[in-house]
Amino acid sequence: MFLKKTPLIMALILFMSGVNLLASAFDATLPGYVLPNPKGGHLFRELLHLVLVLLWLLAV
């Protein structure tokens, strides 16, 4: 009932759902594109390691 009265909110919800779907698909396929690349694989692993270390430091 509320969404019928405010169609802009429904449009916003659908738009953000689409953005989330695209971001999830990109997040799932990015390692497959970067890791086999000789130039990008090493950098990706280093960035992943850095993020994991920072998360570990924040948790301690």
C-alpha positions in Angstrom: 0.0 0.0 0.0 2.8 2.4 0.9 4.8 1.7 -2.2 1.7 2.3 -4.4 1.3 5.7 -2.9 5.0 6.5 -3.4 6.2 5.1 -6.7 9.5 6.9 -6.4 10.5 4.9 -3.4 9.7 1.7 -5.3 11.8 2.9 -8.2 14.7 3.7 -5.8 14.5 0.2 -4.3 14.5 -1.4 -7.7 17.4 0.8 -8.9 19.5 -0.1 -5.8 18.6 -3.7 -6.2 20.0 -3.6 -9.7 23.2 -1.9 -8.5 23.6 -4.5 -5.9 23.1 -7.3 -8.4 25.7 -5.8 -10.8 28.2 -5.2 -7.9 27.8 -8.8 -6.7 28.3 -10.2 -10.2 31.4 -8.0 -10.7 32.7 -9.0 -7.3 32.3 -12.7 -8.2 34.0 -12.5 -11.6 36.8 -10.0 -10.8 39.3 -12.6 -9.4 38.8 -14.7 -12.5 39.8 -11.8 -14.7 42.7 -10.5 -12.6 44.4 -13.5 -11.2 45.3 -15.2 -14.6 46.8 -11.8 -15.8 50.5 -11.8 -15.2 50.5 -8.1 -14.5 47.4 -8.0 -12.3 47.6 -11.2 -10.3 50.5 -10.2 -8.2 49.0 -6.8 -7.4 45.6 -8.4 -6.6 47.2 -10.8 -4.1 49.2 -8.0 -2.5 46.1 -5.9 -2.1 44.1 -8.8 -0.7 46.9 -9.5 1.8 47.0 -5.8 2.8 43.2 -5.7 3.4 43.4 -8.9 5.5 46.2 -7.6 7.6 44.4 -4.3 8.2 41.2 -6.2 9.2 43.3 -8.4 11.6 44.8 -5.3 13.1 41.4 -3.7 13.6 40.1 -6.8 15.3 43.0 -7.0 17.8 
